[in-house]
Amino acid sequence: MTIQVAASASLPPDSVSGRLVRSGALATSASGANSANSASAKSGQLSAQAQQQVAQLKEIDRKVRAHEQAHMAVGGDLIRGGVSYKYQTGPDGQRYAVGGDVLIDSSPASSPAKTISKAEQIRAAALAPADPSAQDESVAAQASSMVSEARIELSLQQRQEAAAATASRDSNANVGQGGASLYSGVAQSGQATVQLGALLDSFA
């Protein structure tokens, strides 16, 4: 199973319109002002408003990329695939990342102890960015639950192993006592000791 950690960013309402999509990233569409700015960009000129929007887009692009790279760096081999970015074309004709997400493997490991270690890495990856999103915090909470459940399972497993070890020691002790009695009886039978002892040795 994989879960998604995501980053999203938005521009002031007077510069862009948008809608929230399932991944938590912002899908944007150009407003009428953007269309006019795009026409100006083709002629090599940008209005003051368009220049401001480009500056905002550049800053958002930088933050989104840093956010997702933080997930990638800590998630390591738990990350499935690369970053999926959501782009917006600015008035200068360039594409800027305004959202992104990565998928991280959240399936249980082969043992409770390994699941604890894996879940702790998932939680660390989710909270790695300086500004975790709501989705990131949700993933971190899920990972914390995984840790708690795995610790309960590990504790139960350890108790079962300890009980089995105690039962095995008790069983071995009883076998040893029975063997001592048998050899004591054989020793009292004189000549049969060698033959019976040999039979016992053959089954040892």
N, C-alpha and C positions, 0 to 999 in steps of 0.2 A: 504494500500500500504506500502511496506517496501523498504527501500533503504539500501545500503551497505556501511559500512565504513571499510577500509582495511589498512593493513600494509604490506609492502614487504621489502625484503632485498636481497642483492646480494653479491656474493663473487668475488674476483679478477678473471679476465677472464682466467688466467692461471691455476686456480684451479677448475673451474666448468663451465659447459655450461648450458644455461637455456633459457627459453622463457617466455614472459609475457602472462598471461592468463587473462580472462575476469574479474576476481575478483580483479585484481591488485596485486595478490601475485605471487611470482616467482616459477615456476615449474622447477625443476632442474633435470639433468641427469648426471650420473657420466662420467667423461672423462677417457681416457686410464690410466692416472696417478692414478685416484681413484681406478681403478680395481687392479692395482699393489699394492696400499696401503692397499686395503682390504685383499689381500693375505698375506701381511705382518702382518696385524692386527690379522689374524687367528693364526699366529705363536707367537703372543704376543709381536711383535716388530713393532714400527712405525718409519718411516723415519722422518727426521727433517721437511721435507715439509708436511708430513701427520700430524705431531704434531701441526704445525702452522695452518693447515686447521681446525683441531679439535678445537683449541683455538678460531679461527674466528667463527666457527659454534656455539660454546657455547655463545659467546658474542652476536651473532645475535639472538639466541634463547632467551636470557635474554631480549633483547630489544623488540623483537616481542611480547613476553608475557606481558611485562610491558605496551606496546602500547595498546594491546587489552583489558587488564584489566582496563586501564584508561577509555576506551569507556564504558565498562560494568558498572563501578562504577558510572559514571555520567548519563548514559542512563537509569539506573534503570529499572522501569517497562515498558519502551518503547522498551527495547531490546527483540527481538523475537528469542528464543533459545540461545544457548551458542556460544562460539567462535569456528569458523571453522579454524583449522590450516592446513598449508601446510608444509609437512615435507621433509627433505633430510637426507639420511643415510650417516653418516660420515665415514671416513676410519677406525674408531674404532668400527664400527658396530652399533653405537647408532643413534637414530633418533633425529633430531634437527628441531625445528620450524624455518622456513625461511620466513614465510608469514602467514597472517591470516585475517579474516574478521568477522564482526558481522552484523546482520540485525537489523535495527531500524524502528519502526513504524512511518511512516510519513503522515498518513491520517489526514484530518482535524478533530478537536474535535467537540463537540456538539454545541458550540457557538463561536463567534469570540474571545471573551475574553479568553476562554479556549484554542483556537487554538494558540493565541499569546503565552500563557504560555508554551504550548507543543512545539511550534516551537523554542522557546528560549532554552528549554531543549535539543532539538535535536542539535541545533547549539553548545551548550556547550559540549555535548557528542562528537560531531565530532571533536572539537578542544581541547578535554581534554588531549591527549597525548602531550608530550614535543616536538615531531617532527611529526606534522600532515602530512599525505600523500596528494598527489594531489586529491585522491578520497575523503579524509576527508574534504578538503577545498571545494570541489564541493558540498558535502552534506551540509556544513555550509552555502554556498551561497544559496542553495535551501531553507534552513530553514529561512534565512534572507528575502527571497522573500515571504515566507509564512507569516512572521510577518507583512510585509508591506501590503500585501493584506488583512490580517485579521484586521489590524488597519483601513484601509479604510472602510471595511464592518462594523466594530464596530461604526465608526463615523457616517455612514449613518443610522445605526440602532438607535443610540442615537438621531439623528435629527428627525427620524420618530416617536419615542416614545415621544419626547418633543412636536411635532406638535399634536399628538393624545391627549396628556394630556391637551394642550391648548384648543383644540376643545371640549373636554369633559367638561372643566370648563365653557366655553362660553355657551354650551348647558344647563348645570345645572343652570346657572344664568338666562337664558331665561325662563326656566320652573318655577323657583322661582318667577319671576316677573309676569308671567301669573297666577299663583296660588293666589298671593296676590290680583290681580284684581278680580278674581272670588269670593274670600271670601268677598271682599268689596261689590260686587254686591249682594251677598247672605245676607249680614248683613242688607241691605236696604230693604229686602223683608219681614221683620218681622218674623211671625210664621214659614215660610218655612225654616228658617235658621237651625233649629234643624234637620229636615228631610234631607235636602240637605247636611248639614254637615255630617250627619250620612252616607249618600251615598258616599260622598267623602272619609270619613275615611275607609269605607269598601274596597275601591279600592287603599288605600295608600300602 
